[in-house]
Amino acid sequence: MLTIDKLTSGYGESEVLHGLDLQVPKGEIVAIMGRNGMGKTTLMKSLMGIVPATGGAITVGDCKMTGLKSHARVAGGLAYVPQGRQIFSAMTVEENVETGLTVTGKKTVPDDIYELFPVLVEMKHRRGGNLSGGQQQQLAIARALASDPKVLLLDEPTEGIQPSIIRDMARTLRRIRDERGLTIVVSEQVLSFALDVADRVMVLEKGAFVHDSPRASVDEAHVSKFLSV
Ligand SMILES: Nc1ncnc2c1ncn2[C@@H]1O[C@H](COP(=O)(O)OP(=O)(O)OP(=O)(O)O)[C@@H](O)[C@H]1O
């Protein structure tokens, strides 16, 4: 469903991603692990067209994303939950979710999105900025789902979230995958969450993939070495 072919990207003269290859089939959840500064956010932003790729190709299904503006990538099936969530704090919960509808032509948020996140129904008319970190994370995922994506990208979704809520988040993401057949790529530094949520665990080190293993055969000690500072 998502194919990345020899993707290079960076900032000005400094190349951060050095020719990444990745194929994620429909319905698979992949966790991309790595320490701070290894290129996870740059990868997410390059997929979304926020940071321009300097080479290589990105496709979603049959749709070539390379060179397209961000909104066209969303229309093509990519959705993004950014690091830090980027909730519109002055807008209500409902308005935040509605911003995700733009590419679908729908006027109202489908009920099945609120069914995944009942707390958002109770808080529909509250301002986004008044929600807790965990509630904001649910809101950011709901907003991303409102664009009816094929591929959902999440950048370090557990950052600043309590452990009990992190476990719920893993369960919810798997449910979303099961019910919608979504393909999910999540960047992460917390190994327990990655093992909870993902079918496959990869490690990004200095802009290159150095490890790729199915969930069932992950060598936790080996992966942990890449994560310790
Ligand atoms: N706007 C920018 N301009 C220049 N260099 C940048 C910029 N953003 C990130 N970098 C550099 O790119 C490299 C990769 O950073 P990136 O944010 O992608 O890493 P990360 O793995 O997502 O880390 P984190 O967990 O801290 O978000 C780092 O060396 C960083 O300093």
The ligand as an ORCA input file, in Angstrom:
! r2SCAN-3c Opt
* xyz 0 1
  N      14.334     22.358     10.285
  C      15.532     21.752     10.317
  N      16.611     22.336      9.773
  C      17.820     21.737      9.796
  N      18.060     20.518     10.329
  C      17.020     19.891     10.891
  C      15.698     20.461     10.912
  N      14.864     19.586     11.538
  C      15.628     18.523     11.875
  N      16.917     18.696     11.488
  C      18.025     17.738     11.679
  O      17.680     16.537     11.014
  C      18.119     15.398     11.763
  C      16.942     14.472     11.986
  O      15.964     15.116     12.815
  P      14.512     14.543     13.040
  O      13.717     15.598     13.727
  O      13.984     13.993     11.779
  O      14.819     13.345     14.030
  P      13.841     12.471     14.910
  O      14.360     11.070     14.789
  O      12.448     12.720     14.535
  O      14.097     13.014     16.371
  P      13.053     13.505     17.479
  O      12.674     12.281     18.196
  O      13.884     14.442     18.311
  O      11.925     14.189     16.781
  C      18.751     15.959     13.039
  O      20.147     15.981     12.856
  C      18.185     17.346     13.134
  O      19.094     18.195     13.777
*
